[in-house]
Amino acid sequence: MIDWLFRNRQTGEITIGQFPNLPLAIFLVVVGIRWFLPADSGARTWLSGVGLVALAWWALDEIIRGVNPWRRILGSAGMVFVVLGVVRLAT
């Protein structure tokens, strides 16, 4: 089970994470910046949107091009987070 979940289908090596990962880095930077902004500010709302777009980019890339089932599962979990974030922003 572990071998199936983490084995890279392209190289045969175990792959849990890969760097560099631009969309995930953008998301993490946005999350860090948001900590310093007031909850009701327009800038925080705008940054939340940017972060969700970056996370959606990363999640879709992992779902489509993930090198093993683990990466596809992570992408799917990220996409659930994006959907919840969009719902939260819309309400």
Residue pairs with C-beta under 8 A, 6 or more apart in sequence:
4 69
5 68
5 69
5 70
6 14
6 15
6 16
6 68
6 70
7 13
7 14
7 15
7 68
8 14
8 15
8 67
8 68
9 67
9 68
10 67
11 67
15 67
15 68
15 70
15 71
16 70
18 67
21 58
23 54
23 55
23 57
23 58
23 61
24 54
24 55
24 58
26 50
26 51
26 54
27 51
27 54
27 55
27 58
30 47
30 48
30 50
30 51
30 54
31 51
33 47
34 44
34 47
34 48
34 51
37 43
37 44
37 47
38 44
45 89
48 85
48 89
49 89
51 85
52 82
52 85
52 86
52 89
55 78
55 81
55 82
55 85
56 78
56 79
56 82
58 75
58 78
59 75
59 76
59 77
59 78
59 79
59 81
59 82
60 75
60 79
61 75
62 71
62 72
62 74
62 75
62 78
63 72
63 75
63 76
63 79
64 75
66 72
66 74
66 75
